[in-house]
Amino acid sequence: MKNKNTSISTAIASALLISISTLPSTALAAKPGFEKCQGVAKKGMNDCGTTSHSCAGQATTDNDPEEWIYVPEGTCKKIAGGKVK
């Protein structure tokens, strides 16, 4: 009975690991119809990580040149200070 439970636990853990391992590639993929715009995110409103942190919502200052947000395509070049990443 113990081997059966161990096998089931291992199978479940493997399935979870496989599904979790695919998240970063899809999470970092570009959104169709949108572009990454750097230098325009407000403090705490960035969409993803940078060299100084790894998560969205962790920008520490407004308009940090490294922080970015998704905007509809063609919008970034219309925003003062915005740079398409």
MDAnalysis code that builds the backbone (N, CA, C; Angstrom):
import MDAnalysis as mda
import numpy as np

u = mda.Universe.empty(255, n_residues=85, atom_resindex=np.repeat(np.arange(85), 3), trajectory=True)
u.add_TopologyAttr("name", ["N", "CA", "C"] * 85)
u.add_TopologyAttr("resid", np.arange(1, 86))
u.add_TopologyAttr("resname", ["MET", "LYS", "ASN", "LYS", "ASN", "THR", "SER", "ILE", "SER", "THR", "ALA", "ILE", "ALA", "SER", "ALA", "LEU", "LEU", "ILE", "SER", "ILE", "SER", "THR", "LEU", "PRO", "SER", "THR", "ALA", "LEU", "ALA", "ALA", "LYS", "PRO", "GLY", "PHE", "GLU", "LYS", "CYS", "GLN", "GLY", "VAL", "ALA", "LYS", "LYS", "GLY", "MET", "ASN", "ASP", "CYS", "GLY", "THR", "THR", "SER", "HIS", "SER", "CYS", "ALA", "GLY", "GLN", "ALA", "THR", "THR", "ASP", "ASN", "ASP", "PRO", "GLU", "GLU", "TRP", "ILE", "TYR", "VAL", "PRO", "GLU", "GLY", "THR", "CYS", "LYS", "LYS", "ILE", "ALA", "GLY", "GLY", "LYS", "VAL", "LYS"])
u.atoms.positions = np.array([
    [0.815, -1.192, 0.000],
    [0.000, 0.000, 0.000],
    [0.859, 1.258, 0.000],
    [1.961, 1.233, 0.728],
    [2.823, 2.396, 0.813],
    [3.451, 2.712, -0.555],
    [3.883, 1.680, -1.307],
    [4.455, 1.888, -2.630],
    [3.443, 2.499, -3.585],
    [2.177, 2.080, -3.489],
    [1.128, 2.619, -4.347],
    [0.922, 4.106, -4.050],
    [0.860, 4.474, -2.778],
    [0.701, 5.882, -2.391],
    [1.897, 6.712, -2.832],
    [3.082, 6.161, -2.707],
    [4.292, 6.861, -3.132],
    [4.272, 7.072, -4.637],
    [3.848, 6.072, -5.386],
    [3.776, 6.178, -6.841],
    [2.768, 7.238, -7.263],
    [1.625, 7.265, -6.606],
    [0.594, 8.261, -6.924],
    [1.100, 9.660, -6.597],
    [1.727, 9.816, -5.440],
    [2.272, 11.118, -5.048],
    [3.336, 11.589, -6.027],
    [4.182, 10.675, -6.459],
    [5.227, 11.010, -7.423],
    [4.619, 11.431, -8.758],
    [3.596, 10.717, -9.205],
    [2.938, 11.042, -10.475],
    [2.285, 12.421, -10.410],
    [1.623, 12.718, -9.302],
    [0.983, 14.026, -9.140],
    [2.028, 15.132, -9.099],
    [3.091, 14.924, -8.360],
    [4.162, 15.918, -8.269],
    [4.790, 16.159, -9.632],
    [4.991, 15.104, -10.402],
    [5.566, 15.237, -11.741],
    [4.654, 16.038, -12.655],
    [3.359, 15.756, -12.599],
    [2.397, 16.481, -13.435],
    [2.380, 17.967, -13.075],
    [2.415, 18.267, -11.784],
    [2.444, 19.661, -11.355],
    [3.724, 20.359, -11.797],
    [4.833, 19.673, -11.669],
    [6.110, 20.248, -12.068],
    [6.136, 20.561, -13.554],
    [5.602, 19.661, -14.361],
    [5.561, 19.894, -15.804],
    [4.686, 21.098, -16.127],
    [3.513, 21.209, -15.503],
    [2.648, 22.343, -15.802],
    [3.229, 23.651, -15.283],
    [3.893, 23.629, -14.153],
    [4.517, 24.841, -13.627],
    [5.702, 25.252, -14.486],
    [6.450, 24.288, -15.002],
    [7.628, 24.623, -15.804],
    [7.265, 25.282, -17.120],
    [6.028, 25.134, -17.585],
    [5.619, 25.794, -18.822],
    [5.136, 27.224, -18.573],
    [4.846, 27.587, -17.344],
    [4.346, 28.926, -17.047],
    [5.297, 30.047, -17.422],
    [6.572, 29.997, -17.052],
    [7.431, 31.128, -17.373],
    [7.488, 31.448, -18.866],
    [7.525, 30.445, -19.717],
    [7.618, 30.725, -21.140],
    [6.346, 31.373, -21.659],
    [5.184, 30.975, -21.163],
    [3.960, 31.604, -21.625],
    [3.753, 32.949, -20.939],
    [4.192, 33.079, -19.691],
    [4.028, 34.342, -18.994],
    [4.894, 35.436, -19.599],
    [6.035, 35.065, -20.128],
    [6.933, 36.049, -20.710],
    [6.665, 36.301, -22.184],
    [5.830, 35.492, -22.789],
    [5.528, 35.666, -24.204],
    [4.771, 36.970, -24.413],
    [4.993, 37.575, -25.558],
    [4.320, 38.830, -25.871],
    [2.823, 38.604, -26.018],
    [2.045, 39.607, -25.650],
    [0.598, 39.556, -25.829],
    [0.294, 40.021, -27.254],
    [-0.478, 39.263, -28.008],
    [-0.830, 39.705, -29.358],
    [-1.551, 41.052, -29.322],
    [-1.121, 41.971, -30.178],
    [-1.740, 43.288, -30.240],
    [-1.189, 44.284, -29.247],
    [-0.188, 43.870, -28.455],
    [0.400, 44.754, -27.454],
    [1.912, 44.803, -27.631],
    [2.534, 45.836, -27.081],
    [3.989, 45.956, -27.079],
    [4.449, 46.334, -25.679],
    [5.705, 46.012, -25.377],
    [6.284, 46.365, -24.083],
    [6.813, 47.793, -24.192],
    [6.374, 48.645, -23.273],
    [6.769, 50.054, -23.286],
    [7.548, 50.366, -22.013],
    [8.823, 50.711, -22.183],
    [9.705, 51.005, -21.049],
    [9.686, 52.479, -20.704],
    [9.891, 52.762, -19.421],
    [10.078, 54.131, -18.961],
    [8.809, 54.880, -18.631],
    [7.658, 54.217, -18.646],
    [6.401, 54.920, -18.392],
    [5.594, 54.336, -17.233],
    [6.101, 53.284, -16.602],
    [5.354, 52.628, -15.521],
    [5.388, 53.472, -14.248],
    [4.249, 53.543, -13.570],
    [4.188, 54.204, -12.267],
    [4.733, 53.251, -11.205],
    [5.120, 53.792, -10.079],
    [5.611, 52.998, -8.949],
    [4.589, 51.907, -8.611],
    [5.072, 50.655, -8.575],
    [4.229, 49.528, -8.222],
    [3.275, 49.060, -9.309],
    [3.385, 49.608, -10.526],
    [2.444, 49.272, -11.584],
    [3.106, 48.634, -12.814],
    [4.339, 48.138, -12.688],
    [5.030, 47.504, -13.815],
    [4.426, 46.129, -14.095],
    [4.641, 45.633, -15.324],
    [4.046, 44.353, -15.725],
    [4.957, 43.147, -15.548],
    [6.238, 43.323, -15.343],
    [7.109, 42.165, -15.174],
    [8.417, 42.581, -14.508],
    [9.292, 41.605, -14.299],
    [10.548, 41.838, -13.598],
    [11.601, 42.556, -14.430],
    [12.659, 42.970, -13.751],
    [13.813, 43.630, -14.369],
    [15.068, 43.017, -13.750],
    [16.193, 43.663, -13.948],
    [17.428, 43.160, -13.338],
    [17.440, 43.361, -11.821],
    [16.594, 44.259, -11.309],
    [16.600, 44.523, -9.870],
    [15.509, 43.778, -9.094],
    [14.542, 43.169, -9.770],
    [13.498, 42.370, -9.119],
    [12.892, 41.424, -10.153],
    [12.076, 40.478, -9.674],
    [11.584, 39.444, -10.589],
    [10.075, 39.411, -10.782],
    [9.340, 40.361, -10.245],
    [7.881, 40.271, -10.341],
    [7.220, 41.578, -10.758],
    [6.023, 41.426, -11.278],
    [5.204, 42.592, -11.601],
    [4.809, 43.312, -10.322],
    [4.582, 44.608, -10.432],
    [4.134, 45.383, -9.285],
    [5.215, 45.755, -8.300],
    [6.488, 45.589, -8.678],
    [7.567, 45.894, -7.736],
    [8.413, 47.100, -8.142],
    [7.957, 47.890, -9.088],
    [8.694, 49.103, -9.453],
    [8.744, 50.029, -8.242],
    [9.916, 50.576, -7.957],
    [10.070, 51.404, -6.762],
    [9.964, 52.901, -7.038],
    [10.018, 53.284, -8.314],
    [9.878, 54.700, -8.671],
    [9.044, 54.839, -9.939],
    [8.476, 56.003, -10.145],
    [7.768, 56.298, -11.391],
    [8.766, 56.466, -12.524],
    [8.393, 56.030, -13.709],
    [9.150, 56.250, -14.951],
    [10.580, 55.719, -14.941],
    [10.829, 54.659, -14.192],
    [12.150, 54.030, -14.216],
    [12.392, 53.536, -15.647],
    [13.527, 53.887, -16.260],
    [13.777, 53.516, -17.656],
    [13.802, 52.006, -17.908],
    [14.024, 51.198, -16.889],
    [14.079, 49.751, -17.063],
    [12.705, 49.082, -16.889],
    [11.794, 49.713, -16.167],
    [10.462, 49.147, -15.928],
    [9.598, 49.295, -17.173],
    [8.719, 48.326, -17.381],
    [7.857, 48.390, -18.562],
    [6.450, 47.908, -18.266],
    [5.527, 48.291, -19.169],
    [4.140, 47.846, -19.132],
    [3.718, 47.485, -20.551],
    [2.685, 46.639, -20.670],
    [2.112, 46.355, -21.970],
    [1.162, 47.489, -22.342],
    [1.267, 47.949, -23.569],
    [0.344, 48.947, -24.115],
    [-0.086, 48.471, -25.505],
    [-1.231, 48.931, -26.001],
    [-1.623, 48.546, -27.354],
    [-0.548, 48.953, -28.366],
    [-0.335, 48.102, -29.381],
    [0.695, 48.381, -30.396],
    [0.523, 49.779, -30.971],
    [1.643, 50.470, -31.131],
    [1.647, 51.814, -31.690],
    [1.439, 52.913, -30.665],
    [1.163, 52.545, -29.423],
    [0.893, 53.533, -28.377],
    [2.165, 54.052, -27.720],
    [3.153, 53.196, -27.518],
    [4.350, 53.569, -26.763],
    [5.060, 54.775, -27.375],
    [5.171, 54.800, -28.695],
    [5.887, 55.913, -29.329],
    [5.144, 57.235, -29.189],
    [3.874, 57.182, -28.757],
    [3.086, 58.394, -28.553],
    [3.206, 58.937, -27.126],
    [3.828, 58.160, -26.228],
    [3.947, 58.544, -24.821],
    [5.326, 59.157, -24.583],
    [5.366, 60.353, -24.002],
    [6.637, 61.007, -23.710],
    [7.459, 60.126, -22.780],
    [8.691, 59.800, -23.176],
    [9.573, 58.982, -22.373],
    [9.434, 57.493, -22.628],
    [8.445, 57.092, -23.417],
    [8.234, 55.684, -23.707],
    [9.173, 55.152, -24.771],
    [9.673, 53.942, -24.554],
    [10.575, 53.272, -25.486],
    [10.078, 51.853, -25.697],
    [9.895, 51.413, -26.934],
    [9.462, 50.042, -27.188],
    [10.610, 49.117, -26.840],
    [10.322, 48.112, -26.006],
    [11.354, 47.156, -25.580],
    [11.462, 46.059, -26.600],
])
